[in-house]
């Protein structure tokens, strides 16, 4: 079976192209072929048979210790679900899987892209990167012209008196995440090509045309990382990460103030999730309320009884039958559903993931920068969206897995 699995990765460049174009063009593809909506679930689920058929516990591979803490987080969530019985086990299992997708995708990326000779194909990869960037640029220019003439090719929400760029994506955040993925790939091949700096700069500009606070924050952090990694040639230690925090807060202050310090903040889902998570975790100490019960996508689909118990069922976006903001945050979900212990386990897992990225520094400085780019964007986004459980972050996780395969 191992031989059969390896057959699918024997053509590494083809596998890369499928990965590249599917995840960048997923939204329009899914509109025509709805079944493709489940590709990210299938990708994550494939980690289980891959791991089984590659022999459990292969000693030559380094252990990824972050997985142990994700396993602890998972076990706490399952146990609390069994204890409190707020949701059926089938719903619990589905939500637990969604919470593991990002981490499973890292492993899948290791397998499907392991051995891919990025140096050999750097020029070809660069062509495809430039092609996508030019497509984005042309569509953006055409859309701006259409807006100035009183219409728009691509509908999008308005911010700061102008329209957010989302092009053919369902949401501006989808567009930003796609730009981040391209930045990661472009950074990975930087030393094998020439003339790429213009594309780095322009991708940051494109991200910012989304007018999302997370895009501004990510662009600022990317430039700071670039300075430390490529100019100062320094390793980004955990302590230095704290230096970025005030910068991100400053850039995103308008949104932070709106959601958490506004007079109406108590009536907004994001602010209520933050305060409610502490209440839920305290009332359900030490295990939390269980999967699919609080601030998760399935807690809205299978309406969680906690929203009534904690008087959140009348908040806009959390009303039964019109639950649009159930998965509008991440860390409150972890705290509410798995309690303080689950939150600590998840934070440790993220720290260990960061330490895993540090191994790339001595192997390939470009890979190191690429991984930091994806990691930092995921962390920034986790404050404002479901991040680690969102389909947008599956390709970022897979690319991290590919780079990790070089140091395992």
C-alpha positions in Angstrom: 0.0 0.0 0.0 2.9 2.3 0.7 4.0 1.8 -2.8 0.6 2.6 -4.2 0.4 5.8 -2.1 3.8 6.9 -3.4 2.6 6.5 -6.9 0.4 9.5 -6.4 3.3 11.7 -5.4 5.8 10.5 -8.0 5.0 13.4 -10.2 5.8 16.1 -7.7 5.4 19.1 -10.0 2.0 18.0 -11.1 1.0 17.5 -7.5 2.2 21.1 -6.8 0.3 22.6 -9.7 -2.9 20.9 -8.5 -2.3 22.2 -5.0 -1.5 25.7 -6.3 -4.4 26.2 -8.7 -7.1 24.4 -6.7 -6.6 26.4 -3.5 -6.2 29.7 -5.4 -9.3 29.1 -7.6 -11.3 27.1 -5.2 -14.2 29.6 -4.8 -15.1 29.8 -8.6 -14.5 26.0 -8.9 -16.9 25.3 -6.1 -19.6 27.5 -7.7 -19.6 25.2 -10.7 -18.8 21.9 -9.0 -20.3 22.0 -5.4 -18.7 18.7 -4.4 -15.3 20.5 -4.3 -16.4 22.3 -1.2 -15.4 19.2 0.7 -11.9 18.9 -0.7 -10.3 20.5 2.4 -12.1 17.9 4.6 -10.9 15.1 2.3 -7.4 16.4 2.5 -7.4 16.5 6.3 -9.1 13.0 6.5 -6.5 11.5 4.2 -3.9 12.0 7.0 -5.4 9.0 8.8 -4.9 6.3 6.1 -1.6 7.9 5.1 -0.3 7.6 8.6 -1.6 4.0 9.0 -0.1 2.8 5.7 3.2 4.5 6.3 3.6 2.5 9.5 2.9 4.0 12.9 5.9 5.3 14.8 8.5 5.2 12.1 11.6 5.9 14.1 13.6 7.8 11.5 11.1 10.7 11.6 11.4 13.4 14.3 8.5 13.6 16.7 6.3 16.6 16.3 5.6 17.4 20.0 2.9 19.9 19.2 0.7 16.9 18.1 0.7 15.6 21.7 -0.9 18.8 23.0 -3.4 18.9 20.1 -4.2 15.3 21.1 -4.7 16.5 24.7 -6.9 19.3 23.5 -8.9 16.7 21.4 -9.3 14.3 24.4 -10.5 17.1 26.7 -13.1 18.2 24.1 -14.4 14.6 23.6 -14.5 13.9 27.4 -16.4 17.2 28.1 -18.8 16.4 25.3 -19.6 13.0 26.9 -19.9 14.5 30.4 -22.2 17.4 29.5 -24.1 15.9 26.5 -25.1 19.2 25.0 -24.8 17.8 21.4 -25.2 14.4 19.8 -22.0 12.4 19.4 -22.2 12.6 15.6 -22.1 16.4 15.8 -19.4 16.3 18.4 -17.3 14.1 16.2 -17.8 16.4 13.2 -16.8 19.5 15.2 -13.8 17.7 16.7 -12.6 16.9 13.2 -12.9 20.5 12.1 -10.7 21.5 15.1 -8.0 19.0 13.9 -8.1 19.9 10.2 -5.2 22.4 10.3 -2.9 20.0 12.1 -3.8 17.1 9.9 -3.2 19.2 6.8 0.4 19.8 8.0 0.9 16.0 8.0 -0.8 15.6 4.6 1.4 18.4 3.1 4.5 16.5 4.4 3.4 13.4 2.5 2.1 14.7 -0.8 4.8 17.4 -1.3 7.7 15.6 0.4 10.7 15.3 -2.0 9.4 18.0 -4.3 12.5 19.7 -5.7 11.6 23.3 -5.4 15.0 24.5 -6.8 14.6 22.4 -9.9 11.1 23.9 -10.7 11.7 27.4 -9.3 11.5 29.1 -12.7 8.3 27.3 -13.6 6.7 28.1 -10.2 7.7 31.7 -10.6 5.8 31.8 -13.9 2.6 30.6 -12.3 3.0 33.0 -9.4 3.4 35.9 -11.8 0.4 34.7 -13.8 -1.9 34.7 -10.8 -0.6 38.1 -9.7 -1.2 39.6 -13.1 -4.7 38.1 -13.2 -5.5 39.7 -9.8 -4.1 43.0 -11.0 -6.0 43.1 -14.3 -9.2 42.1 -12.6 -8.7 44.7 -9.9 -8.1 47.5 -12.5 -11.1 46.4 -14.5 -13.2 46.4 -11.4 -12.1 49.9 -10.3 -12.9 51.3 -13.8 -16.3 49.7 -13.5 -16.9 51.2 -10.1 -15.9 54.7 -11.2 -18.4 54.3 -14.0 -21.2 53.5 -11.6 -21.1 49.7 -11.5 -18.9 46.9 -10.4 -17.8 43.6 -11.9 -17.3 42.0 -8.5 -19.6 42.9 -5.7 -17.9 43.6 -2.4 -18.5 45.3 1.0 -17.5 48.9 1.4 -15.0 50.1 4.0 -13.4 53.5 4.6 -15.5 55.0 1.8 -14.3 52.5 -0.8 -14.9 48.9 -1.9 -12.9 46.0 -0.5 -11.1 43.9 -3.0 -12.4 40.3 -3.2 -12.5 39.7 -6.9 -14.0 36.3 -7.7 -13.8 35.1 -4.0 -16.7 34.8 -1.7 -15.2 37.2 0.8 -12.3 39.7 1.0 -10.7 37.4 3.6 -10.5 34.6 1.0 -8.6 37.0 -1.3 -6.2 38.0 1.5 -5.5 34.3 2.5 -4.8 33.6 -1.2 -2.3 36.4 -1.4 -0.6 35.1 1.8 -0.3 31.6 0.2 1.3 33.1 -2.9 3.7 35.1 -0.7 4.7 31.9 1.1 5.4 30.1 -2.1 7.2 33.1 -3.7 9.4 33.5 -0.6 10.3 29.8 -0.7 11.8 30.2 -4.2 13.3 33.6 -3.7 17.0 32.7 -3.9 16.5 30.6 -7.1 15.0 33.4 -9.1 15.6 37.1 -9.8 13.4 40.2 -10.0 10.9 38.9 -7.4 10.9 41.9 -5.0 8.4 43.8 -7.1 6.0 40.9 -6.8 6.5 40.8 -3.0 5.7 44.4 -2.8 2.7 44.3 -5.1 1.2 41.3 -3.3 1.3 43.3 0.0 -0.5 46.2 -1.8 -3.1 43.8 -3.2 -3.7 42.4 0.3 -4.2 45.8 1.6 -6.8 46.7 -1.1 -9.0 44.3 0.8 -9.2 47.0 3.4 -9.2 44.3 6.1 -7.4 45.2 9.4 -5.8 41.7 9.4 -4.3 42.4 6.0 -2.8 45.7 7.1 -1.4 44.0 10.2 -0.1 41.0 8.3 1.6 43.3 5.7 3.3 45.3 8.5 4.5 42.1 10.2 5.7 40.7 6.9 7.9 43.8 6.3 9.3 43.6 9.9 10.0 39.9 9.5 11.7 40.6 6.1 14.0 43.1 7.9 15.0 40.7 10.7 15.3 37.6 8.6 16.9 38.9 5.4 18.6 42.2 6.4 19.6 41.5 9.9 19.8 37.7 9.3 18.4 37.1 12.8 16.3 34.3 14.1 12.9 35.4 15.4 12.8 34.2 19.0 9.6 34.0 20.9 10.4 37.1 22.9 10.7 39.2 19.7 7.2 38.2 18.7 5.9 40.4 21.5 7.4 43.4 19.7 5.0 42.9 16.9 1.9 42.9 19.1 1.7 46.7 19.7 2.1 47.3 16.0 -0.7 45.0 15.1 -2.9 46.5 17.9 -2.2 50.0 16.6 -3.1 49.1 13.0 -6.3 47.2 14.1 -7.3 49.6 16.8 -10.4 50.9 15.0 -11.8 47.4 14.7 -10.8 46.4 18.2 -12.4 49.5 19.6 -15.6 48.9 17.5 -16.0 45.3 18.6 -14.9 45.4 22.2 -15.1 49.0 23.6 -18.1 50.4 21.7 -21.2 51.1 23.8 -23.0 48.5 21.8 -20.2 45.9 22.1 -22.3 43.8 24.5 -24.7 43.3 21.7 -22.1 42.1 19.2 -21.3 38.4 18.7 -17.5 38.7 18.8 -17.5 40.7 22.1 -20.0 38.4 23.7 -18.1 35.3 22.7 -15.0 36.7 24.4 -16.8 37.4 27.7 -19.1 34.4 27.4 -16.1 32.1 26.9 -14.8 32.9 30.4 -18.3 32.3 31.9 -18.7 29.0 30.1 -15.2 27.7 31.0 -15.7 28.7 34.6 -19.2 27.1 34.9 -17.9 23.9 33.2 -14.6 23.8 35.0 -12.2 22.1 34.2 -13.2 20.5 30.9 -15.3 23.1 29.1 -18.7 22.6 27.5 -17.6 20.2 24.7 -17.3 20.3 21.0 -20.0 22.0 18.8 -21.4 24.0 21.8 -19.8 27.4 21.7 -18.4 29.8 19.0 -17.9 27.0 16.5 -19.5 26.6 13.0 -21.5 23.5 14.0 -22.7 25.2 17.2 -24.7 27.3 14.9 -25.8 24.7 12.4 -27.0 22.4 15.3 -28.1 25.3 17.5 -26.3 25.0 20.8 -28.4 25.2 23.9 -25.7 27.3 25.5 -26.8 30.3 23.5 -30.1 30.3 25.3 -28.5 29.5 28.7 -26.1 32.4 28.4 -28.7 34.8 26.9 -26.9 35.1 23.5 -29.8 33.8 21.4 -31.0 37.4 20.7 -27.7 38.8 19.6 -27.5 39.7 15.9 -25.9 36.8 14.0 -26.6 34.3 16.8 -30.4 34.1 16.5 -31.6 30.6 15.8 -32.3 30.3 12.1 -30.0 33.2 11.3 -26.7 32.2 12.8 -24.1 34.0 10.6 -21.5 34.8 13.3 -21.2 31.5 15.2 -17.7 31.0 13.9 -16.6 34.6 13.9 -13.8 34.0 16.4 -11.3 31.3 17.5 -9.8 31.5 21.0 -13.2 32.0 22.7 -14.2 28.7 21.0 -11.2 26.9 22.4 -11.7 28.3 25.9 -15.4 27.7 26.0 -15.5 24.2 24.5 -12.4 22.7 26.2 -11.9 25.0 29.2 -8.8 26.5 30.7 -6.8 23.2 30.3 -7.8 22.9 26.7 -6.8 26.5 26.0 -3.4 26.0 27.7 -2.8 22.8 25.7 -3.7 24.6 22.4 -1.4 27.5 23.2 1.5 25.2 24.0 0.8 23.4 20.7 1.0 26.7 18.8 4.3 27.6 20.7 5.8 24.2 19.7 4.7 24.8 16.1 6.6 28.0 16.2 9.6 26.2 17.6 9.3 23.7 14.8 9.6 26.6 12.4 12.8 27.6 14.0 14.4 24.4 12.7 14.0 25.8 9.1 16.4 28.7 9.9 19.5 26.6 9.5 18.2 24.6 6.6 16.9 27.4 4.3 16.4 31.0 5.3 13.8 31.5 2.6 11.8 28.6 3.9 12.1 30.1 7.4 10.7 33.4 6.2 7.9 31.6 4.3 6.9 29.6 7.3 6.9 32.7 9.6 4.8 34.5 7.0 2.1 31.8 7.1 2.3 31.3 10.9 2.0 35.1 11.7 -1.0 35.5 9.4 -2.7 32.5 11.0 -2.1 34.0 14.5 -3.3 37.5 13.4 -6.4 36.0 11.8 -7.2 33.9 14.9 -8.2 37.1 16.7 -10.8 38.0 14.1 -12.0 34.7 12.6 -12.0 31.0 13.1 -8.4 30.7 11.6 -7.1 27.3 12.6 -10.5 25.6 11.8 -11.2 27.6 8.6 -10.8 26.0 5.1 -8.7 29.1 4.0 -5.8 27.9 6.2 -5.6 24.3 4.9 -3.2 25.3 2.0 -1.1 27.3 4.4 -0.9 24.3 6.7 0.0 22.0 3.8 2.8 24.3 2.7 4.1 24.4 6.2 4.1 20.6 6.1 6.0 20.6 2.9 8.8 22.8 4.4 8.8 20.7 7.6 9.4 17.6 5.5 12.8 19.0 4.7 13.9 19.0 8.3 12.3 15.7 9.5 
